[in-house]
């Protein structure tokens, strides 16, 4: 369940990122409403997975820190991908 916690959190963040108009991974963003609902659902589904092996405060802390890390690094991943293509 621990891997599922991390994967669901990162996939939820990725869907939210890809639905934004300033995302840089694709030529056009994903449709806003379905992608944002899916991303929010994945983020909320990650919480019970984290609660199954961590305490409540620890789960919420790790969940929030992982989101901050993902949203901070996703734009730079696009820059790295562009650099390797050139």
C-alpha positions in Angstrom: 0.0 0.0 0.0 2.9 2.4 0.5 3.8 2.4 -3.2 0.2 3.0 -4.1 0.1 6.0 -1.7 3.0 7.6 -3.5 1.9 6.7 -7.0 -1.7 7.9 -6.5 -0.4 11.2 -5.1 2.0 11.8 -8.0 -0.6 10.8 -10.6 -3.1 13.1 -9.0 -0.6 16.0 -9.1 0.3 15.2 -12.7 -3.4 15.3 -13.8 -3.8 18.6 -12.0 -0.7 20.0 -13.6 -1.6 18.7 -17.1 -5.0 20.4 -16.9 -3.5 23.8 -16.4 -3.1 26.1 -19.4 0.6 26.8 -18.6 1.7 23.2 -18.5 4.7 22.4 -20.7 4.5 18.7 -21.2 1.9 18.6 -24.0 1.0 20.9 -26.8 -2.5 21.5 -25.3 -3.7 21.0 -21.8 -6.0 18.2 -20.8 -9.7 19.1 -20.6 -10.0 21.0 -17.4 -13.0 19.6 -15.6 -12.4 15.8 -16.1 -8.7 16.1 -15.4 -9.1 18.2 -12.3 -11.8 15.9 -10.9 -9.7 12.9 -11.7 -6.6 14.5 -10.1 -8.6 15.5 -7.0 -10.1 12.0 -6.7 -6.6 10.3 -7.0 -5.3 12.7 -4.3 -8.2 11.8 -2.0 -7.8 8.1 -2.7 -4.2 8.3 -1.7 -5.0 9.4 1.8 -6.6 6.1 3.0 -3.6 4.2 1.4 -1.2 6.3 3.5 -3.3 5.9 6.6 -3.0 2.1 6.3 0.7 2.2 7.1 1.4 5.6 8.7 -0.2 7.7 11.4 -2.7 10.4 10.7 -0.4 13.4 11.1 2.5 11.7 9.3 0.2 10.7 6.4 -1.1 14.3 6.0 2.5 15.7 6.3 4.0 13.3 3.7 1.0 13.8 1.4 1.4 17.6 1.4 5.1 17.5 1.1 4.9 15.1 -1.8 2.5 17.5 -3.5 4.7 20.5 -3.0 7.7 18.6 -4.4 5.7 17.4 -7.4 4.2 20.8 -8.3 7.6 22.4 -7.8 9.5 19.9 -10.0 7.0 19.2 -12.8 7.8 22.4 -14.8 11.5 21.6 -14.6 10.9 18.1 -16.0 9.5 19.7 -19.1 12.7 21.8 -19.4 14.9 18.6 -19.1 12.8 16.8 -21.7 13.2 19.7 -24.1 16.9 19.8 -23.6 17.4 16.1 -24.4 15.3 16.5 -27.6 17.5 19.3 -29.0 
